[in-house]
Each structure stands twice: as C-alpha cells, then as structure tokens.
Amino acid sequence: MGAKYYLGLDQGTTGVTAILFDQEWHVVSRGYEKISLLYPKTGWVEHNPKEVWNSVLAATAQALGNIGVSASSLLCIGLNHEGETVLAWNRATGEPIYNAIVWQDRRTSRRADLMADEYNDLVHNKTGLLIDSYFTAPKLQWIMENVPEAKTLAGQGNLLIGTIDTWMVWKMTHGQIHVTDASTASRTLLFNIHTGDWDEDLLQLFDIPINALPEIKDSACIYGHTDPLDFLGANIPISGILVDQQAALAGQACVTPGTIKTTYGTGCFMLMNSGETAVCAGSGLLPTVAWQLKGKRTYALDGGVYITGGAVKWLHDNLNIISSFQETESMAMSVPDNGGVFFVPAFTGLAAPHWDSYASGMLIGLTGATEKAHIVRATLEATAYQVRDVLDIMSKDAKVPITVMRCNGGPTTNRFLMQFQADILGIPLDIPQVADTTALGAAFMGAVGIGEYSSIDDISNIWKLHHRYEPKMSADQRDTLLYNWHRAVERAKYWRED
C-alpha cells in the first residue's frame, strides 16, 4: 500500500492551488491553475463556472503528477473558496445559466444601498452583517431578476444556486450533492447565525427560492464521494468546507477564544476566534461563523484594512520609488526612523474603526531632509498602525485579551514590517512553518470529517512555529508614534474634494 495524502483545495479569486499534505502534515506537492476574471461592464466582475471547475481538475492533476501518484492515493478532500461569489445552474442539464458573479462585483451597489436604508437593522440582527453588494444575496437577487431562465427553472424546481464550494462539490459528485457549510452560509445575508438555518424573512426580502439553495451542513463531515468519471478516476470522500479566511483561521490553529490571525496582502484580513459567542457590537466589525462541527457553531469577529500591500504597489507602479517589494525591507532599515513622515493610504476611504468613505490618502511630515527611504518606511509603518487600530476594537468588542497574533501572506517575509508590527502592537507575532495556511485549514477540516481527528483542537499539535517576533519598542515610543499616526488620520478625514 502506497503513501496516502490529504488534499487541500484552495480556490481563490485568481486561481486554484491544490496542495498535498502527507500524514505528518508536510507539504509534499502543489499544483496551480489560474482563473480568469471577466469584466463585461464597468464595475462588473465574473468567472466562467466551467473554467473554475477545469482549474480545480488541472491544479489537482498537477499536484498528483509532480510526485507520480494517482488520485486514489488521496485520503480525503478539504476545500476552501473565495466566499461570496455566487452562480446558478440547471439541475437537469448541469449547465450554468449565467457566469459566476464575483465578490468584487459592484453592479448591485445602488440597490443594496437603498435596501440598507430600510432593512439594515433586520439583516444585521439576524446575520451579523450589513447589506452590501459584497455579500451573496444581492447578487442572487440580480440573477433572479435579470436572467429569464432563473425564474422559469425555479418554477420547475430545476434551479440550483450556490457559492463556489457548492458548485465544486456538485461537479465532483456528478450532480448528486448540493451542499454548503455554515461558515459559507454566514457570508450570504440569508443565514441566521443564531438559529443556524436559512432565514425565511431574509429569503423573502431578497426574493430567493429556498428550494434552490444548498443544504447547510457542518464544516467537517462526509458530504459525498467524488465520481470517478468526473474526478480523475477516483472515489474520494469530500469531507471539509470552509470560506478562505476561516480556513486560514483554522490553519493558524486559532481554535480558542481570543486567538487571531492576520493575512497580509493587498489589504489585511483579520479574524478573531470569539468562541461560542457571536459578538455584535457597534464598532463596525462583523460577527461571522468560523466553523460548525457536530451542529455546534464557533464564531469569529471579522475586521479588515483596505490598503496595506496595495500602498507598496502604488510606490512601485505610480511613483517608481522602489523596484520591488523585497527592496522595501532594506530601505526601511537604512534610516533610524520615519523622519517624521506619516502615510495614510486611504485610497478608497478608511475602514474600521474610522468608517470614513470620504477620507483621502495623505503623506504628511515632509521636510527638506525627507528621503525615499523615509517614505518607504512610512508606508510599511502604515500597515502596522492600521492593524493596531482594528486589533484594539476587536479586543474591546470581544472583551477577550489578545496575547499573540499569527500572521500569513507574502508581506510576512519582510522582517522590518513584522518587527515593527510586533512593536506597535506590544504583543508577539507568530509566523508558521507552513505558509499555505488556508489549504492547511481546509485539508485538516477534511481529516476531521473522515474521523482521522476527533476535534479541530488537534490542529494545535500540527501547527509549527517558523519565527516569533517579540516587541522591543518602549511604551513611550509606541504611544508617541500612535499619537502622531492618529493626528495624520484626522487630517486625512477632513480632506474633501469639491
């Protein structure tokens, strides 16, 4: 009998990554296949559903082929996905009736804003979320109203709708299984996070037929098995589903209340385990389902920063101050401090805790002595300040002390940024050995689903530390920097363009 592997399928907005983990949870192989983003009109963003499915197959085949094994060597499949993206298809033919509408799509913004004026309290009390085109329901509503085939199929009982996880499982099982998990459902605006079911009031509000929606199940269980005709000739249990950020939370072993992960990229995605409590506070942070196991939901508090790594990209693309991201580390370290320069990268307004969509980007504190290195350093520091602001309100809302933050994403390789982040937070930052935390979380959830592990808590024995950044900055220096940062933010808020 040959070696066996856990498959973590990480379906992201621009591609699918398939990672094989051995039974000691080492990464042994990976495959990747890109997914196209389609822009049929300004503000519209779509996927071709068939391309998404083909990318799943291609990435998996590549990962298997790299080490010369067949799909029959897989113990199980755990998958995570991009979350709020949605599509609809014909139950009888299996054909999509429209492209998948991606989470970034803004075609429903105006309609969502009008609905929010009247129904935000209702929706927030039931889902923890606010009405916004980012989430799934407005997109589904648009499909029901603008794709003629949708209502016809719904009347026949042949309409199926779902997020990308639902589509992947349906395709893997030759159209036999139509499911999603509670973490995914909690991102739709249709799921009551308190009862754990699709909510009749919300379905009526958005005019979504319940018989077209998938069954909501645990985040770890055997949903079904792959059909050999459809999935690389093998019959494999599909046993784990999570939204991408929740998968990263699991993959970082943030399984106890107060543990938090931050994913660094274009922006920063922060998720804190809040345990059995859905924290509904007035700060603008959103409660969501982290995962559901044996019918019991664990909740998380969701916060984010719009622009972090995106500001570094701006230095490269627009100002030509740097030639690569890697260069920013040495440039930031080449000066003893920021030279009094603060950068507020409010290119698209400010998120929590400021919630000012009119704020504008600001570079302040420039003098005749300012060098490129000061601007680069201020840009990296801005990431750390913004994360600190969100962490403060997370801790306040959840009433849980936060003692460490686990970090993943490309920018975590920047030693200056990570050390400054630890300094400005005043708590350690942990960087994991396995950088692919989303795939790890999904694969581990799959292992729980087939009974290889009795609890998600067991991932704490698998997670391994690569490096810990301990805070070194004095409290006085930290307070002074934060004071000046907040002064800069206030100035950014007051800027208005006529």
C-alpha positions, 0 to 999 in steps of 0.5 A: 500500500502506497503513501496516502495524502490529504488534499487541500483545495484552495480556490481563490479569486485568481486561481486554484492551488491544490496542495498535498499534505502527507500524514505528518502534515508536510507539504509534499506537492502543489499544483496551480491553475489560474482563473480568469476574471471577466469584466463585461461592464464597468464595475462588473466582475465574473468567472466562467463556472466551467473554467473554475471547475477545469482549474480545480481538475488541472491544479489537482492533476498537477499536484498528483503528477509532480510526485507520480501518484494517482488520485486514489492515493488521496485520503480525503478532500478539504476545500476552501473558496473565495466566499461570496461569489455566487452562480446558478445552474440547471439541475437537469442539464448541469449547465450554468445559466449565467457566469459566476458573479464575483465578490468584487462585483459592484453592479448591485451597489445602488440597490443594496444601498437603498435596501440598507436604508430600510432593512439594515437593522433586520439583516444585521440582527439576524446575520451579523452583517450589513447589506452590501453588494459584497455579500451573496444575496444581492447578487442572487437577487440580480440573477433572479431578476435579470436572467429569464431562465432563473425564474422559469427553472425555479418554477420547475424546481430545476434551479440550483444556486450556490457559492463556489464550494457548492458548485465544486462539490456538485461537479465532483459528485456528478450532480448528486450533492448540493451542499454548503457549510455554515461558515459559507452560509454566514457570508450570504445575508440569508443565514441566521447565525443564531438559529443556524438555518436559512432565514425565511424573512431574509429569503423573502426580502431578497426574493430567493427560492429556498428550494434552490439553495444548498443544504447547510451542513457542518464544516467537517463531515462526509458530504459525498464521494467524488465520481470517478468519471468526473474526478480523475478516476477516483472515489474520494470522500469530500469531507471539509468546507470552509470560506478562505479566511476561516480556513486560514483561521483554522490553519493558524490553529486559532481554535480558542477564544481570543486567538487571531490571525492576520493575512497580509496582502493587498489589504489585511484580513483579520479574524478573531476566534470569539468562541461560542459567542457571536459578538455584535457590537457597534464598532463596525466589525462583523460577527461571522461563523468560523466553523460548525462541527457536530451542529455546534457553531464557533464564531469569529469577529471579522475586521479588515484594512483596505490598503496595506500591500496595495500602498507598496504597489502604488510606490512601485507602479505610480511613483517608481520609488522602489523596484520591488517589494523585497527592496522595501525591507532594506530601505526601511532599515537604512534610516533610524526612523520615519523622519517624521513622515506619516502615510495614510493610504486611504485610497478608497476611504478608511475602514474600521474603526474610522468608517470614513468613505470620504477620507483621502490618502495623505503623506504628511511630515515632509521636510527638506531632509525627507528621503525615499527611504523615509517614505518607504518606511512610512508606508510599511509603518502604515500597515502596522498602525492600521492593524493596531487600530482594528486589533484594539476594537476587536479586543474591546468588542470581544472583551477577550485579551489578545496575547499573540497574533499569527500572521500569513501572506507574502508581506510576512517575509519582510522582517522590518514590517513584522518587527515593527508590527510586533512593536506597535502592537506590544504583543508577539507575532507568530509566523508558521512553518507552513505558509499555505495556511488556508489549504492547511485549514481546509485539508485538516477540516477534511481529516476531521470529517473522515474521523482521522481527528476527533476535534479541530483542537488537534490542529494545535499539535500540527501547527509549527512555529517558523519565527516569533517576533517579540516587541522591543519598542518602549511604551513611550515610543509606541504611544508617541508614534500612535499619537502622531499616526492618529493626528495624520488620520484626522487630517486625512478625514477632513480632506474633501474634494469639491 
